[in-house]
Amino acid sequence: MRPTSHSLLALALLVLSACSGCTTPEAKTPDATPAEQAPEPPSERDKARSELAGGEEIKEARGVSLDKLSDSQKTSFFQIINSEPSACDKPHSIAVSLRDDGSCRDSLVVAQLIADALVQGATVSAIRDALDVVVAGLKPRDIPTKGRPVWGNENAPVTVVVFADFTCPHCRAEVPKLRAAIDQFRGRAKLVFKYFPLQGLGHERSRFAALAAEAAHEQGKFWEMHDQIFEHFGVLEDEDIMGYARAVGLDLDKFRASYEGKKGDARIDADRKDGETLEIGGTPAVFVNGRMMNELLFGGTLPGWIDDALKR
């Protein structure tokens, strides 16, 4: 059976990080009975929606490409942007943002997403269901990066942060692509690596790999060790790791003291805690200037996200 537009959009929203299946599922607690479930209080955006009801209806959308919309889809588009609050937490609709608030780039981004989703067959209700997640994803989060490994120009205006695990196959495939994307921007973007060691079956040596990478980072050779670990994916016994340290030219005595003494534990735990605070669903999880990258916006590519960040 072909998925409905609603399920397609919901599925796209759920797949925010390519390796979410690598995480260990948490045990589920029994669902509460209806009598025990308290109704959820309305969100700030729900309150804003109610305040917009019956307000001004605008039939223009400056900067949004509507060429591919049918007449009925245009009607739906204007219905949505006149009844959905600004993506910049302003006390007006997306439509008013487009007309009067050029500083609110996020409203333009969301409006174009709405138009594109309608062209692809999404229903009005599916789009409305998705918008809270989309708008929340556009809000930058504070991510500590001091002392973490950097690829590229440390003074670049765009910071890409990746939370990754050395035993996750998707990280092995994607992180080199992230570096290639950074290189495209010739000093205008940098990549910062943060550890997010996974737990459970298949990830037993995850923390040991992170300890090895951090021990190499202490000697200025994080990326060389990073490449060795991913090149020899899954080969992570202590003797293998010592071989990688030798291959990249590390001081073996210093490396062994750090690795075996688990000197990097505090750094790794801090990175993992940062990821949990951000509620990332798996690895790799990528943030561009604090905004969590997803496939719904800016072409779903890192260059697209970096381009947008450079325009802000």
Buried (B, 14 or more C-beta within 10 A) or exposed (E): EEEEBBEBBBEBBEBBBBBBEBBEEEEEEEEEEEEEEEEEEEEEBEEBBEEBEEEEEBEEBEEBEBEEBEEEBBBBBBEBBBBBBBBBEBEBBBBBBBBEBEEBBBBBBBBBBBBBBBBEEBBBEBBBBBBBBBBEBBEEBEBBBEEBBBBBBEEBBBBBBBBBBBBBBBBBBBBEEBBEBBEEBEEBBBBBBBBBBBBEEBBEBBBBBBBBBBBBBBBEBBBBBBBBBBEBBBBBEEEBBBEBBEBBEBEEEEBBEBBEEBBBEEBBEBBBEBBEEBEBBBBBBBBBBBBBBBEBBBEEEBBBBBBBBBEE
